[in-house]
Amino acid sequence: MPGKTLRLRRVFNSKSGKTLIVPLDHGVSSGPLRGIEKMSSTIQKVVMGGADAIILHRGYLKRMAPFVGRMGIIMHLSASADFSPLFNKKVQIGEVEEAVRLGADAISVHINLGGKYDDFMLETLGKISREAEEWGMPLLAMMYPRGEVVRDEQDIELLKHVVRIADEFGADIIKTNFSKDDRFADVVKGCSVPVVIAGGPPVSSDLELLSLIEHAMSLGVAGVAIGRNVFQHSRPEILVKSISKIVHNGWSAEKAREILREAP
Protein backbone atom coordinates (compact mmCIF):
# COMPACT_ATOMS: atom_id res chain seq x y z
CA MET A 1 0.00 0.00 0.00
CA PRO A 2 1.55 3.33 -1.10
CA GLY A 3 0.35 5.21 1.99
CA LYS A 4 1.83 2.70 4.41
CA THR A 5 5.10 2.58 2.48
CA LEU A 6 5.46 6.36 2.56
CA ARG A 7 4.72 6.52 6.28
CA LEU A 8 7.21 3.77 7.10
CA ARG A 9 9.90 5.75 5.29
CA ARG A 10 9.41 8.49 7.87
CA VAL A 11 10.02 6.03 10.71
CA PHE A 12 13.06 4.20 9.30
CA ASN A 13 16.35 5.78 8.23
CA SER A 14 16.54 5.75 4.43
CA LYS A 15 20.25 4.85 4.33
CA SER A 16 20.57 2.19 7.02
CA GLY A 17 17.03 0.81 6.97
CA LYS A 18 17.11 0.89 10.78
CA THR A 19 15.27 3.05 13.30
CA LEU A 20 15.93 4.84 16.59
CA ILE A 21 12.63 5.49 18.33
CA VAL A 22 12.21 7.43 21.58
CA PRO A 23 8.92 6.61 23.36
CA LEU A 24 7.56 9.62 25.26
CA ASP A 25 4.19 8.14 26.19
CA HIS A 26 5.08 7.46 29.85
CA GLY A 27 3.07 10.36 31.28
CA VAL A 28 -0.19 8.40 31.13
CA SER A 29 1.13 5.33 32.92
CA SER A 30 3.60 6.97 35.30
CA GLY A 31 2.82 10.69 35.47
CA PRO A 32 5.21 13.62 34.87
CA LEU A 33 8.45 11.71 35.33
CA ARG A 34 11.78 13.45 35.53
CA GLY A 35 12.79 14.26 31.97
CA ILE A 36 9.28 14.67 30.57
CA GLU A 37 7.94 17.42 32.84
CA LYS A 38 8.35 19.84 29.93
CA MET A 39 7.64 17.82 26.83
CA SER A 40 8.42 20.50 24.27
CA SER A 41 11.96 20.82 25.64
CA THR A 42 12.45 17.06 25.69
CA ILE A 43 11.16 16.65 22.16
CA GLN A 44 13.47 19.42 20.97
CA LYS A 45 16.48 17.63 22.47
CA VAL A 46 15.47 14.31 20.90
CA VAL A 47 15.11 16.04 17.53
CA MET A 48 18.55 17.63 17.93
CA GLY A 49 20.06 14.23 18.65
CA GLY A 50 18.70 12.76 15.44
CA ALA A 51 16.05 10.29 16.57
CA ASP A 52 14.08 8.77 13.71
CA ALA A 53 10.72 8.75 15.50
CA ILE A 54 8.97 9.44 18.79
CA ILE A 55 5.88 7.91 20.39
CA LEU A 56 3.24 10.23 21.86
CA HIS A 57 -0.33 10.22 23.08
CA ARG A 58 -2.89 12.34 21.24
CA GLY A 59 -2.68 15.36 23.55
CA TYR A 60 0.95 16.08 22.75
CA LEU A 61 0.65 14.95 19.16
CA LYS A 62 -1.70 17.89 18.64
CA ARG A 63 1.17 20.20 19.63
CA MET A 64 3.74 18.75 17.26
CA ALA A 65 3.43 21.39 14.50
CA PRO A 66 6.98 22.78 15.08
CA PHE A 67 8.47 19.30 14.67
CA VAL A 68 6.45 17.93 11.75
CA GLY A 69 8.72 16.66 9.00
CA ARG A 70 11.76 16.46 11.26
CA MET A 71 11.05 12.93 12.51
CA GLY A 72 8.45 10.20 12.36
CA ILE A 73 5.53 10.60 14.75
CA ILE A 74 3.84 7.53 16.25
CA MET A 75 0.53 7.90 18.09
CA HIS A 76 0.09 5.50 21.00
CA LEU A 77 -3.37 3.95 21.35
CA SER A 78 -2.99 2.08 24.67
CA ALA A 79 -3.17 3.17 28.30
CA SER A 80 -3.25 2.11 31.93
CA ALA A 81 -2.06 3.72 35.17
CA ASP A 82 0.75 2.17 37.20
CA PHE A 83 -1.08 2.77 40.50
CA SER A 84 -4.14 0.86 39.30
CA PRO A 85 -4.64 -2.77 40.38
CA LEU A 86 -5.32 -3.42 36.67
CA PHE A 87 -2.07 -1.84 35.45
CA ASN A 88 -1.28 -4.82 33.20
CA LYS A 89 -4.60 -4.42 31.38
CA LYS A 90 -3.90 -2.01 28.55
CA VAL A 91 -7.05 -0.53 27.02
CA GLN A 92 -7.55 1.23 23.71
CA ILE A 93 -7.92 5.01 24.13
CA GLY A 94 -7.58 6.27 20.55
CA GLU A 95 -8.63 5.42 17.02
CA VAL A 96 -6.63 4.78 13.85
CA GLU A 97 -8.74 7.31 11.95
CA GLU A 98 -7.89 9.92 14.57
CA ALA A 99 -4.16 9.22 14.15
CA VAL A 100 -4.49 9.72 10.39
CA ARG A 101 -6.37 13.00 10.94
CA LEU A 102 -3.70 14.27 13.37
CA GLY A 103 -0.89 13.55 10.91
CA ALA A 104 0.75 10.58 12.62
CA ASP A 105 3.10 8.40 10.58
CA ALA A 106 2.28 5.23 12.52
CA ILE A 107 0.33 3.97 15.51
CA SER A 108 1.41 1.80 18.43
CA VAL A 109 -0.40 -0.53 20.79
CA HIS A 110 0.85 -2.21 23.99
CA ILE A 111 -0.04 -5.87 24.53
CA ASN A 112 0.77 -7.90 27.67
CA LEU A 113 0.36 -11.66 27.39
CA GLY A 114 0.58 -14.13 30.25
CA GLY A 115 -2.25 -12.99 32.47
CA LYS A 116 -6.00 -12.99 32.85
CA TYR A 117 -6.53 -10.23 30.27
CA ASP A 118 -4.95 -12.06 27.32
CA ASP A 119 -8.22 -12.53 25.46
CA PHE A 120 -9.15 -8.87 25.83
CA MET A 121 -5.78 -7.60 24.58
CA LEU A 122 -5.57 -10.06 21.70
CA GLU A 123 -9.01 -8.89 20.58
CA THR A 124 -7.76 -5.29 20.76
CA LEU A 125 -4.66 -6.13 18.72
CA GLY A 126 -6.77 -7.80 16.05
CA LYS A 127 -9.20 -4.88 15.84
CA ILE A 128 -6.50 -2.23 15.59
CA SER A 129 -4.52 -4.26 13.07
CA ARG A 130 -7.54 -4.53 10.78
CA GLU A 131 -8.28 -0.81 11.01
CA ALA A 132 -4.64 0.11 10.46
CA GLU A 133 -4.58 -1.94 7.28
CA GLU A 134 -7.74 -0.24 6.02
CA TRP A 135 -6.18 3.20 6.54
CA GLY A 136 -2.70 2.32 5.28
CA MET A 137 -1.30 3.15 8.72
CA PRO A 138 1.81 1.27 9.95
CA LEU A 139 1.28 -0.57 13.24
CA LEU A 140 3.96 -0.88 15.91
CA ALA A 141 2.98 -3.66 18.31
CA MET A 142 4.65 -3.59 21.73
CA MET A 143 4.59 -7.23 22.77
CA TYR A 144 5.53 -8.32 26.28
CA PRO A 145 5.31 -11.67 28.11
CA ARG A 146 3.92 -10.16 31.29
CA GLY A 147 1.36 -11.39 33.77
CA GLU A 148 0.57 -13.84 36.54
CA VAL A 149 1.97 -16.91 34.78
CA VAL A 150 5.18 -15.28 33.50
CA ARG A 151 8.23 -15.84 35.68
CA ASP A 152 10.85 -14.39 33.33
CA GLU A 153 9.93 -11.56 30.94
CA GLN A 154 13.18 -12.18 29.02
CA ASP A 155 12.55 -15.88 28.41
CA ILE A 156 13.59 -16.53 24.81
CA GLU A 157 10.77 -18.96 24.04
CA LEU A 158 8.16 -16.52 25.36
CA LEU A 159 9.69 -13.64 23.42
CA LYS A 160 9.68 -15.73 20.24
CA HIS A 161 6.02 -16.54 20.82
CA VAL A 162 4.70 -13.04 21.58
CA VAL A 163 6.63 -11.55 18.67
CA ARG A 164 5.27 -14.20 16.32
CA ILE A 165 1.73 -13.47 17.50
CA ALA A 166 2.07 -9.83 16.45
CA ASP A 167 3.58 -10.91 13.13
CA GLU A 168 0.65 -13.26 12.50
CA PHE A 169 -1.80 -10.48 13.42
CA GLY A 170 -0.32 -8.14 10.80
CA ALA A 171 1.93 -5.75 12.73
CA ASP A 172 4.48 -3.83 10.66
CA ILE A 173 7.02 -3.27 13.45
CA ILE A 174 7.32 -5.19 16.72
CA LYS A 175 8.89 -3.97 19.94
CA THR A 176 9.76 -6.36 22.73
CA ASN A 177 12.13 -6.95 25.64
CA PHE A 178 15.75 -7.71 24.84
CA SER A 179 17.52 -10.72 26.30
CA LYS A 180 21.31 -10.65 26.33
CA ASP A 181 21.20 -14.33 25.39
CA ASP A 182 22.56 -14.72 21.85
CA ARG A 183 19.52 -16.87 21.09
CA PHE A 184 17.63 -13.60 20.78
CA ALA A 185 18.67 -13.85 17.14
CA ASP A 186 16.03 -16.60 16.88
CA VAL A 187 13.37 -14.09 17.99
CA VAL A 188 14.26 -11.95 14.99
CA LYS A 189 14.57 -14.88 12.58
CA GLY A 190 11.11 -16.17 13.52
CA CYS A 191 9.49 -12.89 12.47
CA SER A 192 8.87 -11.49 8.98
CA VAL A 193 8.78 -7.81 10.02
CA PRO A 194 11.33 -5.56 11.78
CA VAL A 195 11.88 -6.18 15.50
CA VAL A 196 13.08 -3.35 17.73
CA ILE A 197 14.11 -3.71 21.35
CA ALA A 198 12.84 -1.87 24.40
CA GLY A 199 15.29 0.10 26.50
CA GLY A 200 14.54 -1.82 29.66
CA PRO A 201 15.16 -0.71 33.26
CA PRO A 202 17.57 2.11 34.19
CA VAL A 203 21.22 1.30 33.44
CA SER A 204 24.21 1.98 35.65
CA SER A 205 26.30 3.69 32.97
CA ASP A 206 26.27 5.02 29.42
CA LEU A 207 28.59 2.23 28.34
CA GLU A 208 26.19 -0.40 29.67
CA LEU A 209 23.35 1.00 27.56
CA LEU A 210 25.49 1.45 24.45
CA SER A 211 26.93 -2.05 24.81
CA LEU A 212 23.42 -3.51 25.09
CA ILE A 213 22.45 -1.74 21.88
CA GLU A 214 25.60 -2.89 20.09
CA HIS A 215 24.88 -6.47 21.13
CA ALA A 216 21.25 -6.26 20.00
CA MET A 217 22.20 -4.84 16.60
CA SER A 218 24.68 -7.69 16.11
CA LEU A 219 21.81 -10.14 16.57
CA GLY A 220 19.80 -8.65 13.73
CA VAL A 221 17.33 -6.26 15.33
CA ALA A 222 16.02 -3.40 13.21
CA GLY A 223 16.64 -0.75 15.83
CA VAL A 224 15.76 0.39 19.32
CA ALA A 225 12.87 2.06 21.14
CA ILE A 226 14.38 3.59 24.27
CA GLY A 227 12.45 5.92 26.57
CA ARG A 228 13.56 6.52 30.17
CA ASN A 229 17.22 5.78 29.60
CA VAL A 230 17.16 8.58 27.03
CA PHE A 231 14.83 11.26 28.40
CA GLN A 232 16.15 10.94 31.96
CA HIS A 233 19.76 11.27 30.82
CA SER A 234 21.56 14.50 31.71
CA ARG A 235 22.19 15.14 27.99
CA PRO A 236 19.50 13.36 25.97
CA GLU A 237 20.50 14.95 22.67
CA ILE A 238 24.10 13.72 22.97
CA LEU A 239 23.03 10.24 24.05
CA VAL A 240 20.65 9.98 21.09
CA LYS A 241 23.49 11.00 18.78
CA SER A 242 25.71 8.27 20.29
CA ILE A 243 23.00 5.62 19.95
CA SER A 244 22.37 6.68 16.36
CA LYS A 245 25.99 5.96 15.45
CA ILE A 246 25.61 2.38 16.65
CA VAL A 247 22.20 1.83 15.04
CA HIS A 248 22.87 3.49 11.69
CA ASN A 249 26.64 3.41 11.26
CA GLY A 250 27.64 0.22 13.03
CA TRP A 251 29.88 1.91 15.57
CA SER A 252 31.06 0.03 18.64
CA ALA A 253 29.80 1.06 22.07
CA GLU A 254 33.27 2.25 23.05
CA LYS A 255 33.56 4.47 19.99
CA ALA A 256 30.04 5.86 20.42
CA ARG A 257 30.75 6.70 24.07
CA GLU A 258 33.49 9.08 22.93
CA ILE A 259 30.75 11.41 21.62
CA LEU A 260 29.49 11.75 25.19
CA ARG A 261 32.98 12.22 26.58
CA GLU A 262 33.93 14.89 24.08
CA ALA A 263 30.67 16.86 24.29
CA PRO A 264 31.06 20.20 26.15
N, C-alpha and C positions, 0 to 999 in steps of 0.2 A: 504494500500500500504506500503510495507516494507520500501521503501526509505523515505516516509513522516513520518512514525512512528519513524524511527531512528533520523531524523532531529528534530522532536518535542522533543525528549528526551534531545536534547542539548539546548533547550530553556526553558524547565521546570525542576525544581528541582526534582530529582528522589525520594527523601524521602517525601517531602510535597505535590508534585504534583502541586505546585504553581510556580509563576515566578516573578522575579524582573527585569524589563527591563529599561535600561537607553537610551532614544533616544538622539542621537548626530547628527541629520540630520539638525539642525537649520541653519547651515551656508548658505544654499541655499536660504532659505526664509528671513533670518534676518542678514546675514553677519557674520563676526568674532566677535560674542558676547563675553563679558567677561566670561571666563571659558572655552571657546573652541578656544582661539587664537592658542594654541599649542595642537593640538589634541592628539599627542602621549602621552603627559604628562597626559592629562585628561583621556584617555583610561586606562593608567597604574593605575591611582588612582581608577577608577571604578572597574578594575580587582582586585585590592588589597582589596577593600571593599566587594567583593563577589557577584557582580551582576550576574544574570543568562544569560543575553543577552544585546546586544547593537544594536542600529539601525544606519546605516551609508549609505551615498551615495557611488556610485561606486568608486570615486576617492580615498577615504580613505580606502575603503574595500580592494583595491589593495595593501595597505601598512600594512595589518593586520597580516603578517606572524609571528611576534613575539608573537602574542596573540592567534593564532589558537589553538583550543583544550582547551583553558582556560575559554571560555564562548561561548554562542551561538551568531552567527553573522547574523543579519537581514539586507538585502539590501533594501533600500527604492526606490520605483519606481515612486514617485510623486514629483512635484515641482511647485512652483510659487514664486514670489518675493513680499515681503510685500509692497514695494513702488509702485508696479504696480496697475493701476486701476482695473485690473482683478485678484487681489490677492486671491480671493475666488475660482478661476477656477484652480484647480489642474490638470496638464497635465502629461501624462506618459512620462518618460525620460529614461527608462531602460527596459530591456527585461528579462523574466523569465529564458530563456536559458543562458543569460549572468550571472545571479546570480548563476546558477548551475556551470558554468564554473569557476567563481571566488571563489567558495567554500562556498557560503552563506548557512546558515541552514534554512533560511526562507526569504520571501519577505514581504514588507509592501506597502500599497497603502492608500492614504488619500482621503476621499470622503466627500464633503460638500453637504448637501441636504437642500433645502429651498430657493433656488435662481434660477436665469435664466439659470444656467448651469447644472441643475439636469440631464437632458437627456444625456448630454455629459459624465458626471461622472459615471452615472449608466452603460452606454455602456462600459466605461473603466473598471469598476469593473467586469462586466460580462466577458470581454475579458481576463483580467488577471487571473480571477478565473479559466476559462477553461484551459488556458495555464499552470497554476500552477498545476492543477490536472494531466495534461498530463505528466509533469516532476516529479511528486511526491514531489513538493515543498510546504511546509506549507505557507499559506497566512494569514497575519495579516492585517485586514481591520480596518483602523482608521475612525470611522463613527461619523460625527458631524452634528447636526441640526444647520445650519449656512447659512444665506443668507437674502435676502430682506424681506421675509415673516416671519422670525423667530424673535420673541420678547424675548424669554428666552431660551438660549442654554442649560439650565439645566431642562427644562420642562420634567417631567417624561414620559408623553405620547409620546412626540417626541423622547426621548431617547429609549423607548421601540420599537418604530417604526423603527428608523434607525438601531438599533442593529439587529432587526429581518430581515431587508432587507439583511444585510450582511450574516446572517445565511442562509437565503433562497438562496443566491447567491453562497454559498459553502465556505465561509471563515472558517478558522480553529481556529483563535483567533480574538477577536474583542475588539478594544480599543475605549472608548468613554468618554465623560465628566462624572464626578461624581456629583451627587446631594446628599446633606446631608439628604434629606428626606428619611426616612426609607423605603418608597415605592420603592426605588431603587432596593430593593430585587426582585421586580416584573420584572425589566429589565433583571436581571440574570435568573430568572425562565422562562422567555419567550424565552430563547435562548438555543440551544442544544450544543453550543460550549463554551469554556472558555471566559469570559469577564474580561478584565483588565481596570483599570481606568487611565485616564490622570492625570498628576500632577497639572494642572490648573495654575492660575496666581501666582505670587510670594506671599509667606506667610510671616507673621509678626514674626514668631518664629519657632524654631525647634519643639516645642511641638504642635503647630497648625498643622504642616504637619504630624507629627507622629500620632496625634489624628485622623486626617482625614483618614489616612491609616488604623488605628485600626478599625474605624467605617466601612469603606468599606469592610474590610475583614469579619467583623461580619455579613455583609449582603450577603455574598456568592461569592464575586468576586474571580477570580483566580489569582489575583496579581495586580501589578501596573506597569505603564510605565511613569516614571517621568524624565523629562529632566532638565529644567532650575533650578528648586528648588534643584537639585542635583549638576549639574556641576558649578553653580554659588555660591555654598556654600563654606565657607572658608576651610572646610575639607571634601571634597566629599567622600573620602574613609571611614571616620568614620561615616558619615551620611548613606552611603549605608549599612554599617554593622548594624547600628541601625534599618534601615528599614527592612533589611533581617530578623532580629529577630522577628519582628511583622508578616511579611509575611509567614515565614517558621516555626517559633517556637511558634507563638501565644502569644508573649509577649504583655503586655500593652504598651501604649505610654509612660507612666511615667517610666516604667522599662527600655524601650529602650533608653530613653533620658539619662539615667545614663551612657551609653557608651560614649556619647558625653561629659558629664561632667567630666568623669574620664580620658578621653584621654589627654595625655600630650600636 
